[in-house]
């Protein structure tokens, strides 16, 4: 017979691990108004200017961790972060560069990492 205390503690650990795996996922929604945004971003034409190199994922399950792997959701309520694209670099909280390659994704300026937690 399985010990009930062991079973409950095992279920708790499993539930914690399962739920914490999505804590830092990067489901992004682009808002229409700056005041609705969690983070204001500027898209650079040059990777060397970026704080974060972003790869747009085709599947929600690929966008895990705070590593620049973003999945754009259709509804604001599904998003982990709401962003607003600004026209000027000086207005941005974070400068990003969109890469065609998943392997390029990642932080270049770790001091900005907390913006997406």
Backbone as JSON, one array per atom type, in Angstrom:
{
  "sequence": "XXXXXXXXXXXXXXXXXXXXXXXXXXXXXXXXXXXXXXXXXXXXXXXXXXXXXXXXXXXXXXXXXXXXXXXXXXXXXXXXXXXXXXXXXXXXXXXXXXXXXXXXXXXXXXXXXXXXX",
  "N": [[0.84, -1.19, 0.0], [0.49, 2.22, -0.74], [1.93, 4.95, 0.9], [-0.04, 7.53, 2.14], [0.78, 10.12, 2.83], [3.22, 10.32, 1.5], [2.28, 10.12, -1.13], [0.65, 12.44, -1.37], [2.58, 14.45, -0.94], [4.25, 13.96, -3.1], [2.54, 14.53, -5.23], [2.14, 17.25, -4.75], [4.74, 18.28, -5.19], [5.07, 17.59, -7.92], [2.96, 19.13, -9.03], [3.88, 21.69, -8.39], [6.29, 21.86, -9.85], [5.32, 21.53, -12.45], [3.6, 23.78, -12.7], [5.39, 25.87, -12.28], [6.98, 25.8, -14.49], [5.89, 27.37, -16.43], [6.05, 29.91, -15.5], [7.92, 31.79, -16.37], [7.42, 31.95, -19.06], [7.19, 33.27, -22.38], [4.8, 34.65, -23.56], [3.47, 36.95, -25.6], [1.71, 40.02, -26.03], [0.8, 42.53, -28.22], [0.01, 45.75, -27.54], [-2.22, 48.53, -28.24], [-1.98, 50.98, -27.08], [0.31, 52.97, -25.3], [0.0, 53.3, -22.55], [-1.2, 50.94, -21.75], [0.76, 49.06, -21.73], [3.18, 46.73, -20.41], [5.82, 46.78, -20.96], [7.78, 48.95, -22.93], [8.96, 48.75, -26.18], [11.56, 49.07, -28.59], [12.24, 48.42, -31.94], [15.17, 47.51, -33.33], [17.22, 47.92, -36.23], [19.6, 46.72, -36.22], [21.45, 44.09, -34.88], [23.5, 44.53, -33.1], [22.77, 46.76, -31.63], [20.84, 45.92, -29.9], [19.2, 45.09, -26.8], [17.99, 42.74, -26.37], [17.77, 39.89, -28.32], [15.3, 38.66, -30.32], [13.34, 35.86, -31.17], [10.62, 34.96, -33.08], [8.34, 32.63, -32.22], [6.58, 29.87, -33.65], [4.92, 28.23, -32.32], [3.21, 28.07, -29.22], [4.25, 26.46, -27.2], [6.97, 26.5, -27.65], [7.92, 28.84, -26.67], [9.4, 29.27, -24.08], [10.77, 30.22, -20.95], [12.86, 33.06, -20.15], [14.24, 33.94, -22.56], [14.19, 35.26, -24.95], [12.55, 34.0, -26.73], [9.69, 34.39, -28.22], [6.16, 34.18, -28.3], [3.48, 35.39, -29.99], [0.37, 36.18, -28.79], [-3.2, 36.1, -29.38], [-5.0, 37.29, -27.71], [-5.19, 39.63, -25.08], [-5.53, 38.75, -22.46], [-4.31, 36.27, -22.47], [-1.64, 36.72, -22.41], [1.72, 36.87, -21.1], [3.26, 39.07, -20.96], [2.59, 42.43, -21.87], [3.3, 44.42, -24.59], [4.38, 47.52, -26.06], [5.12, 48.94, -29.09], [7.43, 51.37, -29.69], [8.3, 54.39, -31.48], [10.7, 55.65, -31.25], [13.99, 55.16, -30.11], [14.79, 56.29, -27.7], [12.47, 56.37, -26.21], [12.04, 53.83, -25.35], [11.88, 51.01, -23.11], [13.25, 48.75, -23.53], [15.41, 47.58, -26.06], [14.97, 45.77, -28.94], [15.82, 43.16, -31.28], [14.66, 41.5, -34.07], [15.27, 38.26, -34.96], [15.86, 35.86, -37.55], [16.59, 33.41, -36.83], [16.37, 30.89, -34.44], [18.46, 30.16, -32.79], [19.86, 32.5, -32.38], [18.52, 33.95, -30.49], [18.33, 35.67, -27.38], [19.6, 37.34, -24.41], [21.45, 40.34, -24.52], [21.97, 42.39, -22.95], [21.96, 42.01, -19.8], [20.98, 43.51, -17.66], [18.48, 44.38, -18.28], [16.86, 42.23, -18.18], [15.02, 41.74, -16.13], [12.72, 43.09, -16.85], [11.06, 41.4, -18.22], [10.21, 39.45, -16.49]],
  "CA": [[0.0, 0.0, 0.0], [1.25, 3.47, -0.85], [1.78, 5.87, 2.0], [-0.81, 8.7, 1.7], [1.59, 11.32, 3.0], [4.16, 10.32, 0.38], [1.51, 10.38, -2.35], [0.27, 13.86, -1.4], [3.77, 15.29, -1.11], [4.7, 13.77, -4.47], [1.62, 15.28, -6.08], [2.43, 18.66, -4.54], [6.0, 18.58, -5.89], [4.77, 17.52, -9.34], [2.14, 20.3, -9.39], [4.73, 22.88, -8.31], [7.22, 21.85, -10.98], [4.53, 21.73, -13.67], [3.11, 25.16, -12.78], [6.5, 26.82, -12.33], [7.63, 25.78, -15.8], [5.3, 28.42, -17.27], [6.15, 31.21, -14.84], [8.73, 32.7, -17.15], [7.23, 31.8, -20.5], [7.13, 34.57, -23.04], [3.64, 34.87, -24.41], [3.48, 38.41, -25.76], [0.59, 40.66, -26.72], [1.12, 43.89, -28.62], [-1.11, 46.64, -27.25], [-2.34, 49.7, -29.11], [-1.72, 52.2, -26.32], [1.49, 52.92, -24.42], [-0.42, 53.18, -21.15], [-1.6, 49.56, -21.48], [1.92, 48.18, -21.85], [4.09, 46.42, -19.31], [7.16, 47.14, -21.44], [7.85, 49.65, -24.21], [10.1, 48.22, -26.92], [11.96, 49.64, -29.88], [12.83, 47.4, -32.8], [16.38, 47.99, -33.99], [17.61, 47.29, -37.49], [20.93, 46.13, -36.04], [21.57, 43.21, -33.72], [24.49, 45.09, -32.17], [22.12, 47.78, -30.8], [19.76, 45.31, -29.12], [19.32, 44.55, -25.45], [17.45, 41.4, -26.48], [17.52, 39.34, -29.66], [14.03, 37.93, -30.22], [12.9, 34.96, -32.23], [9.17, 34.75, -33.02], [8.02, 31.21, -32.28], [5.34, 29.5, -34.33], [4.12, 27.45, -31.37], [3.23, 28.57, -27.84], [5.09, 25.59, -26.37], [8.38, 26.81, -27.9], [8.25, 30.11, -26.03], [9.57, 29.08, -22.65], [11.92, 30.9, -20.36], [13.12, 34.47, -20.47], [15.39, 33.78, -23.44], [13.96, 35.91, -26.23], [11.68, 33.18, -27.56], [8.38, 35.0, -28.02], [4.99, 33.74, -29.03], [2.49, 36.46, -29.94], [-0.97, 35.65, -28.58], [-4.26, 36.9, -29.99], [-5.8, 37.94, -26.68], [-4.42, 40.25, -24.0], [-5.64, 37.93, -21.25], [-3.43, 35.1, -22.59], [-0.25, 37.16, -22.44], [2.55, 37.03, -19.91], [3.69, 40.47, -21.02], [1.99, 43.29, -22.89], [4.32, 45.36, -25.06], [4.01, 48.59, -26.98], [6.24, 49.27, -29.97], [7.64, 52.81, -29.78], [8.95, 54.84, -32.71], [12.02, 56.21, -30.95], [14.81, 54.38, -29.18], [14.83, 56.98, -26.41], [11.21, 56.12, -25.49], [11.93, 52.41, -25.06], [12.44, 50.37, -21.92], [14.11, 47.69, -24.03], [15.64, 47.58, -27.5], [15.0, 44.39, -29.42], [16.11, 42.88, -32.68], [14.02, 40.26, -34.48], [16.15, 37.38, -35.72], [15.24, 34.77, -38.31], [17.14, 32.16, -36.32], [16.1, 30.61, -33.03], [19.73, 30.07, -32.07], [20.34, 33.86, -32.09], [17.72, 34.55, -29.42], [18.95, 35.77, -26.07], [19.88, 38.65, -23.83], [22.77, 40.94, -24.72], [22.08, 43.32, -21.83], [21.3, 41.31, -18.7], [20.35, 44.44, -16.73], [17.09, 44.59, -18.72], [16.19, 40.94, -18.09], [13.92, 41.8, -15.17], [11.54, 43.66, -17.49], [10.21, 40.34, -18.77], [9.85, 38.46, -15.48]],
  "C": [[0.89, 1.25, 0.0], [0.91, 4.38, 0.33], [1.07, 7.14, 1.5], [0.01, 9.98, 1.79], [2.6, 11.44, 1.86], [3.46, 10.68, -0.92], [1.15, 11.86, -2.46], [1.48, 14.77, -1.6], [4.33, 15.17, -2.52], [3.84, 14.55, -5.45], [1.87, 16.79, -5.97], [3.69, 19.07, -5.3], [5.78, 18.58, -7.4], [3.99, 18.76, -9.8], [2.98, 21.58, -9.37], [5.66, 22.96, -9.51], [6.47, 22.14, -12.27], [4.09, 23.19, -13.8], [4.25, 26.16, -12.87], [7.2, 26.83, -13.68], [7.08, 26.86, -16.72], [5.41, 29.8, -16.65], [6.88, 32.22, -15.7], [8.57, 32.5, -18.65], [6.99, 33.18, -21.1], [6.01, 34.63, -24.07], [3.41, 36.37, -24.42], [2.23, 38.87, -26.48], [1.01, 42.1, -27.0], [-0.1, 44.78, -28.44], [-1.07, 47.87, -28.14], [-1.98, 51.01, -28.41], [-0.56, 51.99, -25.35], [1.1, 52.69, -22.97], [-0.86, 51.76, -20.77], [-0.42, 48.59, -21.4], [2.63, 47.94, -20.53], [5.49, 46.9, -19.67], [7.03, 47.85, -22.79], [9.11, 49.2, -24.94], [10.31, 48.98, -28.22], [12.63, 48.54, -30.68], [13.99, 48.02, -33.58], [16.6, 47.24, -35.3], [18.92, 46.53, -37.36], [20.97, 45.31, -34.75], [22.51, 43.8, -32.66], [23.89, 46.16, -31.25], [21.15, 47.19, -29.77], [20.17, 44.94, -27.7], [18.93, 43.07, -25.47], [17.25, 41.03, -27.94], [16.33, 38.4, -29.53], [13.81, 37.05, -31.45], [11.41, 34.72, -32.04], [8.87, 33.27, -33.24], [6.68, 30.99, -32.98], [4.38, 28.78, -33.39], [4.31, 27.99, -29.96], [4.19, 27.75, -26.97], [6.58, 25.85, -26.57], [8.85, 28.04, -27.14], [8.36, 29.95, -24.53], [10.83, 29.77, -22.17], [12.05, 32.33, -20.84], [14.37, 34.53, -21.35], [15.22, 34.44, -24.8], [13.16, 35.07, -27.21], [10.25, 33.62, -27.3], [7.34, 34.34, -28.89], [3.94, 34.83, -28.87], [1.09, 35.85, -29.88], [-2.0, 36.62, -29.15], [-5.07, 37.7, -28.97], [-4.91, 38.43, -25.53], [-4.42, 39.38, -22.75], [-4.75, 36.68, -21.29], [-1.96, 35.45, -22.46], [0.41, 37.15, -21.08], [3.02, 38.48, -19.81], [2.98, 41.19, -22.16], [3.04, 44.32, -23.29], [3.71, 46.39, -25.99], [5.26, 48.93, -27.78], [6.31, 50.79, -30.12], [8.42, 53.14, -31.05], [10.39, 55.32, -32.49], [12.73, 55.39, -29.88], [14.8, 54.98, -27.78], [13.56, 56.77, -25.57], [11.1, 54.68, -24.98], [12.51, 52.02, -23.71], [13.48, 49.34, -22.35], [14.21, 47.78, -25.55], [15.77, 46.13, -27.95], [15.38, 44.34, -30.89], [15.46, 41.54, -33.0], [14.97, 39.47, -35.37], [15.34, 36.31, -36.45], [15.63, 33.41, -37.74], [16.92, 32.01, -34.82], [17.38, 30.61, -32.2], [20.32, 31.45, -31.72], [19.66, 34.48, -30.87], [18.48, 34.57, -28.11], [19.24, 37.2, -25.66], [21.3, 39.08, -24.15], [23.04, 41.93, -23.59], [21.29, 42.74, -20.67], [20.62, 42.24, -17.7], [18.88, 44.69, -17.07], [16.24, 43.32, -18.56], [14.95, 40.97, -17.18], [12.64, 42.39, -15.76], [10.56, 42.59, -17.95], [9.96, 39.21, -17.78], [8.47, 38.73, -14.99]]
}
